[in-house]
Amino acid sequence: MYRYDEFDAAFVADRLNQFSDQVQRRLSGELTEEQFRIHRLMNGVYLQLHAYMLRVAIPYGALSPRQLRKLAHIARRYDKGFGHFTTRQNIQFNWPALKDIPEILGELASVEMHAIQTSGNCIRNVTADHFAGAAADEIEDPRPYAEILRQWSSIHPEFTYLPRKFKLALSGAPHDRAAIQVHDIGYQLVKNEAGETGFAVYVGGGLGRTPMVGHKIRDFLPTKDLLAYTQAIVRVYNLEGRRDNKYKARIKILVHEKGFEAMRDAVEAEFAADKSDLLALPQNEIARISAYFAPPALTERPADSQALKARRARDPAFAGFVDVNVAKHRQDGYGLVTISLKPIGGIPGDATAEQMELVAELAEKFGHDEIRVSHEQNLVLPHVALDDLPAVYDALRAQGLATANAGLISDIISCPGMDYCSLATARSIPVAQRISERFADGPRAREIGAMKIKISGCINACGHHHVGHIGILGLERKGVETYQLTLGGSGDESCTLGDITGPGFSYEDVVDAVETVVDAYMGLRASPDEDFLSAYRRVGMAPFKKALYERDSGSDI
């Protein structure tokens, strides 16, 4: 993974000194909360419902064991013993005291981490496929390009005060695991007819109160033009994006109002106008950054592991874990292990200090010192020998981390909702917990198969509900929590926004409504192999709406 050079270290240290002074001025009363707001947001500090919250950047979701141990230490010393991994591949600490935040940032800096640009109207943490560098279907590792974008965008003088926040994501495989089409800019690595690597470019995606799928404005962008083309897009947005209404300030609104073709033409014109080549990426610079992400030296192993087969034969729970939580690696004899942070009845994305320390230890012993954070709020060990899976499983199980539900119905994305967030209008976490408990991770969940449930506690859609197979949006109506269901959303390469089923459901009835949708799907699927999304696209909304509303559901019709 990337390591700081002298410039990086000095850059982070300067920002830390600056923000430490701003915190002291706030604590002394020299700055009011409103005056302090812009400074704290530029350094990842939010004022939540009950306390300040610190959001720490994890660029493209990559962590070393040393860094994860430091996060565990921060959770134990400065918080309440846990951290919350987010859909931006970051981690949040929900209970730090403001007086301690400079010290926390100093601790982070000691392991090459920071909280810069994890909030505010700037280019946020650049995300990428959590299987990058290891996936069997990968065209090329997107992380070097994500790192180049991170370095270029950090405290960019032209783009520090954009109309609104701006998010970039990259995928290196045909199967999109980074949800690139619901980002302000999404980059998909592709090969052209000459076999050269470049990017398909999507612009104008995003969720929130006005969800939109991004438009492809380039089928092929040479890798050397990555920064120049990104600059052209952000420059058009910065000049033309609305600043009179924050709800209409995202680039998706500009694309919608300007028109897809006109937006593409404006970007191409801006790209062509800059003839300086100052941002052209030399191949040797791409190679220099790529060297940081060289794959580990993996020992040659047979494709089949006898130790794995023997354990599977005598341990059904282990077999279930392997079937669900282990993905195919690009090299025979290895697997990608998803560590679910969704225990049955637990809070999605939360990990205790002890759990983080265990994962760090496992990464050192069995994972070639690499850990990834997925945008689905789980952790990943990307290079585990199949022979070592029994030992990894046993260690995870001892710390409550062996839930076999990756990609299944209880692997739920959920925002913090009203338990933490001052913007939320309904609870999210308790709904996720109840759904998880209803379906668990047993035979019924495996029979249901691939199912992505995503929950948001307000229209800002931090839980990505618009692209859930089943999406749940919590709203307040006449002082009562009401939950609206959407069906058929998807955040992968076949990206679609979910369709609203109809009137919402009460807090008491929403889990029953989800079960009704699942039961309807199980009854109409063409075969046991037809997943929910395929079935929904085949039959449409009608049978689900009939099942939901032609019963005494308690919905607020």
Secondary structure, DSSP 8 states (H G I E B T S, - for coil): -----HHHHHHHHHHHHHHHHHHHHHHHTSS-HHHHHHHHHTTTEEE-SSSEEEEE--GGGEE-HHHHHHHHHHHHHHSSSEEEE-TTS-EEES---GGGHHHHHHHHHTTT---TTSSSSSB---EE-TTTTTBTT-SS--HHHHHHHHHHHTT-TTSSS-SS-B-EEEE-SSS-SS-GGGSSEEEEEEE-TTS-EEEEEEES-B-TTS-B--EEEEEEEEGGGHHHHHHHHHHHHHHHS--S-GGG-SHHHHHHHH-HHHHHHHHHHHHHH--S-TT---HHHHHHHHHTT---------SS-HHHHHHHHH-HHHHHHHHHHEEEBSSTTEEEEEE-S--TTS-TTEEEHHHHHHHHHHHHHHSTT-EEE-TTS-EEEEEEEGGGHHHHHHHHHHTT-----TTSTT--EE--GGGT-SS-SS--HHHHHHHHHHHTTSHHHHHH-S--EEEESSTT-TT-GGGSSEEEEEEEETTEEEEEEEES-B-STT-B--EE-SS-EETTTHHHHHHHHHHHHHHH-SSTT--HHHHHHHH-SHHHHHHHHSS------
